[in-house]
Amino acid sequence: MLIDTIKPYNDVTGLDVRYNLLTDDGMNHVAELLEEVRSLTYLNLTFNDITADGAKVIAKALHRNRTLKHLRLTGNKIGNKGGMFFATMLQINSSLEKLDLGDCDLGMQSLIAIATVLIKNQSIKGINLNRPILKSEEEASTFHMSNTLQINSTLIELHVCKHDMKDFGMQQLCEALYLNTALRYLDVSCNRITRDAMKYLGELLKRNDVLEVIDLSSNSIEDEGSMYLTEALAFYNTSLKALV
């Protein structure tokens, strides 16, 4: 009924229906909304019991939609299969600018697929890939995202919280960011980064004049790691505005 009420209006730009029970069945109506309300630029479907089936419906609707700019699906357990649907969508859609797939139980396969697609996608400016389900100790997701950052010139905001990232993964990201001139916001919170990786980040911050926000919360950088950052920020870096 809510969607039927909205359809006649051409000036509705945002819809926030988070924390409801829309489920996969409701996604058919949301798809209709995306097709008929051309003014809609923001859609928040956070925590609505959507699975891979519902993800497929939304992703397919976005193959045709050219107006939505920001989609939030946080907390819907779409899994690896659902993530693959969105990876495919990102190959076709050229208007979506922000995609939030945090806490969606993405798997390694879909993470790699999304990272690969972002090499060529020129519209996504912000992506949240927090808390995937990773069964391997290898940092393959970080490796592929680092490769993406070396080439991608449009991504401004990246969230990779709870990726089980270690020092080697952080080193790879830092090396990629020497070549990247776009990323402004990097969230690597709740990982397994230690003081050793702060050497690489400190050296990066001495040369990088683009990054504005870095979230390192809930890692293990200790006093020594903080000193590497302090030196870079005190004597070299002038771009960083927020450090967590």
C-alpha positions as CSV (number, residue, x, y, z in Angstrom):
1,M,0.0,0.0,0.0
2,L,2.9,2.4,0.8
3,I,4.4,1.9,-2.6
4,D,1.0,2.3,-4.4
5,T,0.7,5.6,-2.5
6,I,4.1,6.8,-3.7
7,K,3.8,5.8,-7.3
8,P,1.7,8.7,-8.5
9,Y,4.2,11.3,-7.2
10,N,7.1,12.3,-9.3
11,D,8.9,14.3,-6.6
12,V,9.7,11.6,-4.0
13,T,13.5,11.3,-3.8
14,G,14.0,9.0,-0.8
15,L,12.4,6.0,0.9
16,D,13.6,4.6,4.2
17,V,11.9,1.4,5.3
18,R,14.6,-0.1,7.4
19,Y,13.9,-2.6,10.2
20,N,10.7,-4.0,8.9
21,L,9.6,-7.4,7.6
22,L,9.5,-6.8,3.9
23,T,11.2,-10.1,3.1
24,D,11.8,-11.4,-0.5
25,D,8.1,-11.0,-1.3
26,G,8.2,-7.3,-0.8
27,M,11.1,-6.9,-3.2
28,N,8.7,-7.4,-6.2
29,H,6.9,-4.3,-5.1
30,V,10.2,-2.4,-4.6
31,A,11.3,-3.4,-8.1
32,E,8.0,-1.9,-9.4
33,L,8.8,1.3,-7.5
34,L,12.3,1.5,-9.0
35,E,10.8,1.1,-12.5
36,E,7.9,3.6,-12.1
37,V,9.2,6.4,-9.7
38,R,11.9,8.0,-11.7
39,S,12.7,10.6,-9.1
40,L,13.8,8.1,-6.4
41,T,17.5,8.5,-5.6
42,Y,17.8,7.0,-2.1
43,L,16.5,3.6,-0.9
44,N,17.2,2.1,2.5
45,L,16.2,-1.5,2.9
46,T,18.4,-2.2,6.0
47,F,17.4,-5.3,8.0
48,N,14.3,-6.5,6.2
49,D,14.9,-10.3,6.1
50,I,15.9,-10.2,2.4
51,T,17.8,-13.2,1.1
52,A,19.5,-14.0,-2.2
53,D,16.1,-14.3,-4.0
54,G,15.1,-10.8,-3.0
55,A,18.6,-9.6,-3.9
56,K,18.2,-11.0,-7.4
57,V,14.9,-9.1,-7.9
58,I,16.5,-5.8,-6.8
59,A,19.7,-6.3,-8.8
60,K,17.7,-7.0,-11.9
61,A,15.5,-3.9,-11.4
62,L,18.8,-1.9,-11.3
63,H,19.8,-3.2,-14.7
64,R,17.2,-0.9,-16.1
65,N,17.0,1.9,-13.4
66,R,19.0,5.0,-14.2
67,T,18.0,7.3,-11.3
68,L,18.8,5.6,-8.0
69,K,22.1,6.9,-6.5
70,H,22.2,5.3,-3.0
71,L,21.1,1.8,-2.0
72,R,21.4,0.4,1.5
73,L,21.0,-3.3,2.2
74,T,22.8,-3.6,5.5
75,G,22.0,-6.7,7.6
76,N,20.1,-8.6,4.9
77,K,21.6,-12.1,4.6
78,I,21.8,-12.2,0.9
79,G,25.0,-14.4,1.1
80,N,27.5,-15.1,-1.6
81,K,24.8,-15.8,-4.2
82,G,23.1,-12.5,-3.6
83,G,26.4,-10.7,-3.7
84,M,27.1,-12.2,-7.2
85,F,23.8,-10.7,-8.4
86,F,25.0,-7.2,-7.4
87,A,28.4,-7.8,-9.0
88,T,26.6,-8.5,-12.2
89,M,24.4,-5.4,-11.8
90,L,27.5,-3.2,-11.3
91,Q,28.6,-4.3,-14.8
92,I,25.4,-2.9,-16.3
93,N,24.2,0.0,-14.1
94,S,26.1,3.3,-14.6
95,S,24.1,5.6,-12.2
96,L,24.4,4.0,-8.7
97,E,26.9,5.9,-6.7
98,K,26.7,4.3,-3.2
99,L,26.1,0.6,-2.4
100,D,25.9,-0.7,1.2
101,L,26.3,-4.5,1.5
102,G,27.6,-4.5,5.0
103,D,26.7,-7.4,7.3
104,C,25.1,-9.3,4.3
105,D,27.1,-12.5,4.7
106,L,29.0,-12.0,1.4
107,G,31.5,-14.7,0.5
108,M,34.9,-14.6,-1.0
109,Q,33.7,-15.3,-4.5
110,S,31.3,-12.3,-4.5
111,L,33.9,-10.0,-2.8
112,I,36.4,-10.8,-5.6
113,A,33.7,-10.4,-8.2
114,I,32.7,-7.0,-6.9
115,A,36.4,-5.9,-6.6
116,T,37.0,-7.0,-10.2
117,V,33.9,-5.1,-11.5
118,L,35.0,-1.9,-9.7
119,I,38.1,-1.8,-11.9
120,K,35.9,-0.7,-14.8
121,N,32.9,0.7,-13.0
122,Q,33.1,4.5,-13.2
123,S,30.0,5.5,-11.1
124,I,30.4,3.9,-7.7
125,K,31.8,6.4,-5.2
126,G,31.2,4.6,-2.0
127,I,30.9,0.9,-1.1
128,N,30.4,-0.9,2.2
129,L,31.6,-4.6,2.3
130,N,31.8,-5.0,6.0
131,R,31.7,-8.3,7.8
132,P,31.7,-10.9,5.1
133,I,31.8,-14.6,5.8
134,L,35.3,-15.7,5.1
135,K,36.3,-19.4,5.5
136,S,39.9,-19.0,4.5
137,E,42.8,-17.4,6.4
138,E,44.2,-16.0,3.1
139,E,43.6,-12.3,2.5
140,A,42.4,-12.8,-1.1
141,S,39.7,-10.1,-0.7
142,T,42.2,-7.5,0.4
143,F,44.5,-8.5,-2.5
144,H,41.8,-8.0,-5.1
145,M,40.6,-4.7,-3.6
146,S,44.2,-3.5,-3.6
147,N,44.4,-4.2,-7.3
148,T,41.2,-2.3,-7.8
149,L,42.4,0.7,-6.0
150,Q,45.5,0.9,-8.2
151,I,43.2,1.4,-11.2
152,N,39.9,2.8,-10.0
153,S,39.7,6.6,-10.1
154,T,36.1,7.2,-8.8
155,L,35.8,5.3,-5.5
156,I,35.9,7.8,-2.7
157,E,34.7,5.8,0.3
158,L,35.6,2.1,1.1
159,H,34.5,0.1,4.2
160,V,36.2,-3.2,4.8
161,C,35.5,-3.7,8.5
162,K,35.8,-7.3,9.9
163,H,37.7,-8.7,6.9
164,D,40.2,-10.5,9.1
165,M,42.8,-8.3,7.6
166,K,46.3,-8.6,8.9
167,D,49.5,-6.6,8.4
168,F,50.2,-8.0,4.9
169,G,46.8,-7.0,3.8
170,M,47.2,-3.5,5.2
171,Q,50.6,-3.3,3.5
172,Q,48.9,-4.1,0.1
173,L,46.3,-1.5,0.6
174,C,49.0,1.1,1.4
175,E,51.0,0.2,-1.7
176,A,47.9,0.5,-3.8
177,L,47.1,4.0,-2.4
178,Y,50.4,5.4,-3.6
179,L,48.9,5.1,-7.0
180,N,45.3,6.0,-6.1
181,T,44.3,9.7,-6.2
182,A,40.6,9.4,-5.4
183,L,40.0,7.6,-2.1
184,R,39.0,9.9,0.7
185,Y,37.6,7.6,3.4
186,L,39.1,4.3,4.4
187,D,37.5,2.1,7.0
188,V,39.6,-0.9,8.1
189,S,38.2,-1.1,11.7
190,C,37.8,-4.4,13.6
191,N,40.6,-6.3,11.8
192,R,43.8,-7.8,13.0
193,I,46.2,-5.0,12.0
194,T,49.1,-4.5,14.4
195,R,51.8,-1.9,15.0
196,D,54.0,-3.4,12.2
197,A,51.5,-2.3,9.5
198,M,51.5,1.2,10.8
199,K,55.0,1.6,9.4
200,Y,53.5,1.3,5.9
201,L,50.5,3.6,6.7
202,G,52.8,6.2,8.3
203,E,55.0,6.2,5.1
204,L,51.9,6.5,3.0
205,L,50.5,9.5,5.0
206,K,53.8,11.3,4.4
207,R,53.1,11.3,0.7
208,N,49.3,11.0,0.3
209,D,47.5,14.3,0.2
210,V,44.1,12.8,-0.6
211,L,42.9,10.7,2.3
212,E,40.7,12.6,4.7
213,V,39.3,9.9,7.0
214,I,40.9,6.7,8.3
215,D,39.1,4.4,10.8
216,L,41.6,2.1,12.5
217,S,39.4,1.4,15.6
218,S,39.4,-2.1,17.2
219,N,42.8,-3.1,15.9
220,S,46.1,-3.7,17.8
221,I,48.4,-0.8,16.7
222,E,49.6,-0.1,20.3
223,D,51.8,2.8,21.3
224,E,54.5,2.1,18.8
225,G,52.1,2.0,15.9
226,S,50.6,5.3,17.1
227,M,54.1,6.9,17.0
228,Y,54.4,6.1,13.3
229,L,51.2,7.9,12.6
230,T,52.1,10.8,14.9
231,E,55.3,11.5,13.0
232,A,53.5,11.5,9.6
233,L,50.7,13.7,10.8
234,A,52.9,16.2,12.7
235,F,55.5,16.9,10.1
236,Y,54.2,15.8,6.7
237,N,50.5,15.2,6.1
238,T,48.1,18.1,5.7
239,S,45.0,16.3,4.2
240,L,43.8,14.0,7.0
241,K,40.8,15.4,8.9
242,A,39.7,12.5,11.0
243,L,41.5,9.6,12.5
244,V,39.7,6.9,14.5
